[in-house]
Amino acid sequence: MELAAEALGQALVVALPTDTVYGLAVDPSQPQAVERLFALKERPRDVAIPVLIGTREQAQVVAGPLEGAAEALTGRYWPGPLTVVVPRGDRFTTDLGGPPSARHLVGVRWPDHPVVERLCRALGPLAVTSANPHGAGPATTAQAVSEAFSDRGELGAIIDGGVCDGTPSTVVECLGAAVRCLRAGGLPWGEIVDAWPGAAPEE
């Protein structure tokens, strides 16, 4: 953990276990780190990187106070496999990519995993995407991460958390009372509809 924290502070990419699959993390306050993450993953700039947090207070740093559907759903399903796409907070200006029309939004998730919580509580919110080259299947072991990325020279550390073979998180857009599914995942859409009956049908 100390080596990983040191690497993140040096604007390097760190692979870490989560409650779903392995992720690639950087400190979003360092633009060069975010650029390094895009390059390492070969991720198109129009595909935004979400942010992981370790406390509800950190959600306010990234997105401001959560309201409406976002408040209700995160209150019920965080920590867990739910990413909410919500308006950014005024102070969170980090460029995380995404289409120009959606740069005012940010995806936020609080994973149910002690490694992520410890790092986020020590360092602040982290920009994290799944640990795989863009378009490939997610890595579920530290060895798979190493095989996919270690020869590229940009990976500062890998935290071995055993097998992480969960389903990637469900991603929902929450704008006031409106909720729509952007990606089906580990949290069944039917549960979200039950928790927030006004949610739009899954696309």
Secondary structure, 3 states (H helix, E strand, C coil): CHHHHHHHHCCCEEEECCCCCCEEEECCCCHHHHHHHHHHHCCCCCCCCCEECCCHHHHHHHHCCCCHHHHHHHHHHCCCCEEEEEECCCCCCCCCCCCHHHCCEEEEECCCCHHHHHHHHHHCCEEEEECCCCCCCCCCCHHHHHHHHHHHCCEEEECCCCCCCCCCCEEEEEECCEEEEEECCCCCHHHHHHHCCCCCCCC
